[in-house]
Amino acid sequence: MIQTRRTDVDVDWYRRAQIANDAKADLFISIHCNSMPDDKVLTGYVKDKKGKKVPQYKTVKNRTTKGTETFVGAYRRINEMDAGLKENEEIIKEKDYKKKGTYDRTDPEELIMLSLYKSLYRTKSLALAKLVQNNYTTLNKRVNRGVKEQGLLILQRAAMPSILTEIGFISNPEEEEYINSPDGQEEMITAIFKAIKQYKKEIEN
């Protein structure tokens, strides 16, 4: 296992995917905490100088939204994976790559191979995301917000099956406490680890 960071210092989105690509990792898993913006609530109306009604709002913190959700890269941006695959051509060509030394983007056969890899990685990403969400729900009794797709840069540039999992909402005091607790962290890691084991077993059978 390779961690993209071990301290509370931000690592550029491109760099995180690059670390995984350079290591020729089998999976890329990005773990995040979610948060909800404040809500605006209508409190009534007042009249302006012209006698027109103007709505009045107050800001209310959203402290109730909770649950886990896991993202895979958006299909509409799947071609952005080319950048990662280009940097790791041996992933595609394997033994043939070592013989040729280059990857010809105009070769129809190699373009088809590239397309197949992107489709395979997406299918595997979805499979892993579903297993992660299922484990959150069954092991930890968390609210399941489902598997979703989104055009996240960190996922689009990873040349391997990849997911981004949101482990809870820090805007919700109850979930924030759970996320910060040793027991909560142990449960979440256990759920993710079990999902990886299940995923490995599925793809090897």
C-alpha positions in Angstrom: 0.0 0.0 0.0 1.2 3.5 -0.9 -0.1 6.6 0.8 -0.1 9.8 -1.2 0.4 11.8 2.0 1.3 11.0 5.6 0.9 14.5 7.1 -1.7 17.3 7.0 -0.1 18.9 4.0 -2.2 19.1 0.8 -1.0 17.2 -2.3 -2.0 18.5 -5.7 -4.8 16.5 -7.4 -2.6 15.7 -10.4 0.2 14.5 -8.1 -2.0 12.1 -6.2 -3.0 10.3 -9.4 0.6 10.5 -10.6 1.9 8.8 -7.5 -0.5 5.9 -8.1 0.4 5.8 -11.8 4.1 5.8 -11.1 3.7 2.9 -8.7 1.6 1.0 -11.3 -0.9 0.4 -8.5 -3.8 -2.0 -8.9 -6.3 0.3 -7.3 -6.6 4.0 -6.4 -8.8 4.8 -3.4 -9.3 8.4 -2.3 -10.8 8.9 1.2 -12.6 12.2 2.0 -14.9 13.8 4.5 -18.1 15.4 3.1 -19.7 18.7 4.2 -22.9 20.6 3.4 -23.1 24.3 2.8 -25.3 26.6 4.9 -29.0 26.8 3.9 -30.9 30.0 3.2 -34.3 30.0 4.9 -37.1 32.4 3.9 -38.2 34.4 7.0 -40.7 36.8 5.4 -41.0 39.9 3.2 -40.5 43.6 3.6 -41.5 46.4 1.3 -38.8 48.5 -0.4 -39.1 52.2 -1.1 -41.3 51.6 -4.1 -43.7 49.4 -2.1 -42.5 46.2 -3.7 -42.2 43.0 -1.6 -38.6 41.9 -1.1 -37.9 38.4 0.4 -35.8 38.2 3.6 -33.7 35.2 4.4 -31.6 33.9 7.2 -28.6 31.6 7.1 -29.0 28.2 8.8 -26.3 25.7 9.2 -27.1 22.3 7.6 -26.4 19.9 10.5 -28.7 17.0 9.6 -27.4 15.6 6.3 -25.5 12.4 6.8 -24.3 9.2 5.2 -21.6 7.8 3.0 -21.3 7.9 -0.8 -18.7 6.7 -3.2 -17.8 8.1 -6.6 -16.4 6.8 -9.8 -15.2 8.9 -12.7 -17.9 10.3 -15.0 -18.2 8.3 -18.3 -18.4 11.6 -20.2 -14.8 12.3 -19.2 -13.5 8.8 -19.6 -11.1 9.9 -22.4 -9.2 11.9 -19.8 -7.8 8.6 -18.6 -5.6 8.7 -21.7 -3.3 11.0 -19.9 -2.5 8.5 -17.2 -2.4 5.6 -19.6 0.0 7.5 -21.9 2.5 7.9 -19.0 2.2 4.1 -18.3 2.2 2.6 -21.7 3.5 -0.7 -20.4 0.2 -1.2 -18.6 -1.4 -1.4 -22.0 1.3 -3.0 -24.1 2.9 -5.3 -21.4 5.5 -7.4 -23.2 4.9 -5.9 -26.6 5.6 -2.5 -25.2 9.1 -3.5 -24.2 9.7 -4.7 -27.8 8.3 -1.7 -29.6 9.3 1.0 -27.0 6.5 3.3 -28.1 2.7 3.4 -28.1 1.2 4.4 -31.5 -2.0 6.4 -30.9 -2.9 6.1 -34.6 -2.8 2.3 -34.7 -6.5 1.2 -34.8 -5.6 -2.0 -32.9 -3.9 -0.1 -30.1 -6.8 2.4 -29.9 -9.2 -0.5 -29.5 -7.0 -1.9 -26.8 -6.9 1.5 -25.0 -10.7 1.7 -25.2 -11.1 -1.8 -23.8 -8.9 -1.0 -20.9 -10.8 2.2 -20.0 -14.1 0.3 -20.1 -12.6 -2.5 -18.0 -11.3 0.0 -15.4 -14.6 1.7 -15.2 -16.5 -1.6 -14.7 -14.0 -2.6 -11.9 -14.3 0.9 -10.3 -18.1 0.5 -10.1 -17.8 -3.0 -8.6 -15.4 -1.8 -5.9 -17.6 1.3 -5.1 -20.6 -0.9 -4.6 -18.7 -3.2 -2.3 -17.5 -0.3 -0.2 -21.0 1.2 0.1 -22.4 -2.2 1.0 -19.9 -2.7 3.7 -20.5 0.7 5.2 -24.2 -0.2 5.4 -24.0 -3.8 6.6 -21.0 -3.5 8.9 -21.4 0.1 10.3 -25.1 0.7 9.8 -24.4 3.9 8.0 -26.9 5.8 5.8 -26.1 4.7 2.2 -26.2 7.6 -0.2 -25.2 5.3 -3.0 -22.6 5.0 -5.8 -22.4 8.0 -8.1 -20.4 9.2 -11.0 -18.7 12.6 -11.2 -16.1 14.2 -13.3 -13.5 14.4 -10.6 -10.0 15.1 -11.8 -8.3 12.8 -9.4 -10.3 9.8 -10.7 -10.1 10.8 -14.4 -6.3 10.8 -14.3 -5.8 7.5 -12.5 -4.8 4.7 -15.0 -6.4 2.0 -13.0 -9.7 1.2 -11.3 -10.3 4.1 -8.9 -12.9 5.4 -6.5 -13.4 8.4 -4.2 -15.3 7.6 -1.0 -16.9 10.2 1.3 -17.0 8.7 4.8 -19.4 11.1 6.3 -20.4 14.7 6.8 -18.3 16.9 9.2 -21.1 19.4 9.0 -23.2 17.0 11.0 -22.0 17.0 14.6 -22.9 13.4 15.2 -21.0 12.2 12.1 -18.1 14.5 12.8 -17.7 12.9 16.3 -17.9 9.4 14.7 -15.3 10.2 12.1 -12.9 11.5 14.7 -13.4 8.6 17.1 -11.0 5.7 17.2 -13.9 3.2 17.0 -15.4 5.1 14.0 -12.1 5.2 12.1 -11.5 1.5 12.8 -15.0 0.6 11.5 -14.6 2.6 8.3 -11.1 1.2 7.5 -12.5 -2.3 8.2 -15.3 -1.7 5.8 -13.0 -0.5 3.1 -10.5 -3.3 3.7 -13.2 -5.9 3.5 -14.5 -4.4 0.3 -11.0 -4.7 -1.2 -10.7 -8.3 -0.2 -14.1 -9.1 -1.7 -13.2 -7.2 -4.9 -9.9 -9.2 -5.2 -11.7 -12.4 -4.8 -14.3 -11.5 -7.4 -11.8 -10.5 -10.1 -9.6 -13.5 -9.5 -12.5 -16.0 -9.8 
